[in-house]
């Protein structure tokens, strides 16, 4: 449940970091440091997923990296 992607961008306007999870629309968190933004995002993520479950909405699947090649497959080059 905690394998979601995280995007961090600095906001000059806000004077801090904005963290988002692309798989969960409209979810973002702010922090003066990158670490604080991620900490706040984890809290927001957990609350959002709780709301999804309470409302019977499907939980988004984390977008994880796929292997470049399958096990036992020869190299591409």
Contact map, one row per residue, 1 for C-alpha under 8 A:
11110000000000000000000000000000000000000000000000000000000001000000000000000
11110000000000000000000000000000000000000000000000000000000000000000000000000
11111000000000000000000000000000000000000000000000000000000001110000000000000
11111100000000000000101000000000000000000000000000000000000011110000000000000
00111110000000000000111000000000000000000000000000000000000001110000000000000
00011111000000000011110000000000000000000000000000000000000000000000000000000
00001111100000000011110000000000000000000000000000000000000000000000000000000
00000111110000001111000000000000010000000000000000000000000000000000000000000
00000011111000001110000000000000000000000000000000000000000000000000000000000
00000001111100111100000000000000000000000000000000000000000000000000000000000
00000000111111111100000000000000000000000000000000000000000000000000000000000
00000000011111110000000000000000000000000000000000000000000000000000000000000
00000000001111100000000000000000000000000000000000000000000000000000000000000
00000000001111111000000000000000000000000000000000000000000000000000000000000
00000000011111111000000000000001000000000000000000000000000000000000000000000
00000000011101111100000000000111100000000000000000000000000000000000000000000
00000001111001111110000000000111110010000000000000000000000000000000000000000
00000001111000011111000000011110000010000000000000000000000000000000000000000
00000111100000001111100000011100000011001000000000000000000000000000000000000
00000111000000000111110000111000000000001000000000000000000000000000000000000
00011110000000000011111110110000000000000000000000000000000000000000000000000
00001110000000000001111110000000000000000000000000000000000000000000000000000
00011000000000000000111110000000000000000000000000000000000111100000000000000
00000000000000000000111111100000000000000000000000000000000100000000000000000
00000000000000000000111111100000000000000000000000000000000000000000000000000
00000000000000000000000111110000000000000000000000000000000000000000000000000
00000000000000000001100111111000000000000001100100000000000000000000000000000
00000000000000000111100001111100000000001001000000000000000000000000000000000
00000000000000000111000000111110000011011001000000000000000000000000000000000
00000000000000011110000000011111000110011000000000000000000000000000000000000
00000000000000011100000000001111111111010000000000000000000000000000000000000
00000000000000111000000000000111110110000000000000000000000000000000000000000
00000000000000011000000000000011111110000000000000000000000000000000000000000
00000001000000001000000000000011111111000000000000000000000000000000000000000
00000000000000000000000000000010111111100000000000000000000000000000000000000
00000000000000000000000000000111111111110000000000000000000000000000000000000
00000000000000001110000000001111111111111000000000000000000000000000000000000
00000000000000000010000000001010011111111100000000000000000000000000000000000
00000000000000000000000000000000001111111110000000000000000000000000000000000
00000000000000000000000000001110000111111111000000000000000000000000000000000
00000000000000000011000000011100000011111111100000000000000000000000000000000
00000000000000000000000000000000000001111111110000000000000000000000000000000
00000000000000000000000000000000000000111111111000000000000000000000000000000
00000000000000000000000000111000000000011111111100000000000000000000000000000
00000000000000000000000000100000000000001111111110000000000000000000000000000
00000000000000000000000000000000000000000111111111000000000000000000000000000
00000000000000000000000000000000000000000011111111100000000000000000000000000
00000000000000000000000000100000000000000001111111110000000000000000000000000
00000000000000000000000000000000000000000000111111111000001000000000000000000
00000000000000000000000000000000000000000000011111111100000000000000000000000
00000000000000000000000000000000000000000000001111111110000000000000000000000
00000000000000000000000000000000000000000000000111111111111000000000000000000
00000000000000000000000000000000000000000000000011111111111000000000000000000
00000000000000000000000000000000000000000000000001111111100000000000000000000
00000000000000000000000000000000000000000000000000111111100000000000000000000
00000000000000000000000000000000000000000000000000011111110000000000000000000
00000000000000000000000000000000000000000000000000011111111000000000000000000
00000000000000000000000000000000000000000000000000011001111100000000000000000
00000000000000000000000000000000000000000000000010011000111110000000000000000
00000000000000000000001100000000000000000000000000000000011111000000000000000
00010000000000000000001000000000000000000000000000000000001111100000000000000
10111000000000000000001000000000000000000000000000000000000111110000000000000
00111000000000000000001000000000000000000000000000000000000011111000000000000
00111000000000000000000000000000000000000000000000000000000001111100000000000
00000000000000000000000000000000000000000000000000000000000000111110000000000
00000000000000000000000000000000000000000000000000000000000000011111000000000
00000000000000000000000000000000000000000000000000000000000000001111110000000
00000000000000000000000000000000000000000000000000000000000000000111110000000
00000000000000000000000000000000000000000000000000000000000000000011111010100
00000000000000000000000000000000000000000000000000000000000000000011111110000
00000000000000000000000000000000000000000000000000000000000000000000111110000
00000000000000000000000000000000000000000000000000000000000000000000011111000
00000000000000000000000000000000000000000000000000000000000000000000111111100
00000000000000000000000000000000000000000000000000000000000000000000000111110
00000000000000000000000000000000000000000000000000000000000000000000100011111
00000000000000000000000000000000000000000000000000000000000000000000000001111
00000000000000000000000000000000000000000000000000000000000000000000000000111
